[in-house]
């Protein structure tokens, strides 16, 4: 998190009292299309724990880490596991929910960021029945988003999922 300087910081400060930090992770192309009022609207939703920007960033970071780990050996203690894959899927659910709480026009301005991350996730995953992921997550995946039915095609998580 950064300081409260800049357009986003001013918008956040305008919509809530107390110290506010500006996310330094907001992609330039997303910030460019958001007005101060729209940034304030997103910040107001964030106060309700429905932060579309923070969830989008968390999704991006999880997708990046899982992708980067694919080149590492299963024995490397820094690699993420099938549980981290499931965490990423829950985060993507949160993204969807948070975007759904925004006006459609506003959500559409954040979607290019989410779609880039979705595309990266799709690039190293393949369609799957969702049964193994459901076992890991201990949930029923019926009616869940497409991301619940994709798994990496290589890397340590593939080995982990073989146990289910």
N, C-alpha and C positions, 0 to 999 in steps of 0.2 A: 504494500500500500504506500502511496505517496503522500504528498502534502495537500493542503486544500487550495493550492494555486490553480489557475487555469479555469477554463469554462466549466468543466465538470465540477470542480471544487466549488465554484460560485453557485452552481445550480444545487448542489447538495447542501451547501450552507443555507441557501434560501428556503429549503423545504423542511429543515429540521434544526433544532437548537442543539447546542453542545458541540464538542469537537467532532469534526468530520474529516475523513481522509479520502483522497481521490484515488481510485484504482489506477495504477500506472500500467495496467495490463490491457486497457481498452484499445483494440486495434484502431488505427487512424481512420480507416475507411468507415468504421462504425461511428466513431465520434463525429466525423465530418457530417453525417446525415442526420444526427440528432440535434434538435434545438435545445436551448436551455430549459424550456418548459418540459420537454420530453425527458431530459436527463433528471429533472426534478421529480417527474412522475415515476420514473424507474426507481429513484432513490426512495420515494415514499413507499413504494411496494417493498423495497428492501427492508424498510423498518418493520414490515410485517413478516420478515423472513422469507420473502418471495423474490429474492434478488436475481433477476434474469441475467445480469451481467456477471455476477460472481459465480453463479452456477455454470454459465457458458464457459468461463475461464477454467473452472474446475474440470469440466468435461474435456476441454482442450488439453489440459495438463495430464489428465489420466490417459487419454488416447495417445498422447506423445510418449509417455513413460512406457506404456504397454508395447507400443511399436518399437521404441528404442531397446527394450529388454529382449526382443525376439532374437537379437544377434548374440545374446549372452548364454552361457551354459546354465543348465538347471541348477547346478551346484553353487553358482554365484549367489551369495547370501543377500545381494542387493536387488535381485529380481523380484518382481511382483508375482503374485500367485493367482489362482482362480478366484480367490476371495476379493482380490483387488479388481479383477475383471468385473465381478458382480457389483462391487462398489461403483465402478464407472457406469454401469448400466442403471443403477439407482440414481446416480447424479444426472444421467441423461433424462430420466423420468422427471427429476426436479426441474431441469431446463424446460421441458415440455409444459409442466404445470405452471411455472413462473411466466413463460411466454403467453400461456393461455389467460393469464390474469391481466395482461396488458391489452390496450386497444389494438385491434388487428393492424392498423397502420404503423403503430409503434413497434409491435412485435416483428413486423416485416423488415424493419430497419436493423434489427439485431440478427435476424435469420441468416444473412450471408455468412456471418462468423460461425454460427452453429452448423450451417451446411458445409463449410470448409472442413470443420472438424468431423462431421459425419462422413464426408468423402474420404478423409484420411482413414477413419475407422474401417470403412468399407474396403479400402485399398489393401488391407492386410488381414481381412477376415473373410470367412465364407459362410454361406447359409448353413444353418444347423437346426435340428429339431427343437432345440431349447430344453430338452429333457435334462441334460447334464447341468446346465446353468440353473435350472429350476431346483435341482437337488442341492447344489452349492448354496443357492440363495434361500432355500427352504420356503419357496413360494410356488404358487400356480402361475405359470407364464401366460395362460390364456388371456387374450385381450391386451397383452402388453405391446409396447412399441417394437418396431422391426429390429432394434438393436439387441433385444433379448434373444434373437434367433440368428445370431452371428457369433462366431468364435475365431480367434486367430488361426492362421494356417500354418504357423511355425512358431518356434520358441518354447520357453519353459511352461507357459500356460497350457500348451497342447499336451505336454507330458502330465501336468497336473489333472487336466480334465479326463485323461485316460483312466483315472482311478474311479470315475463315476459311471 
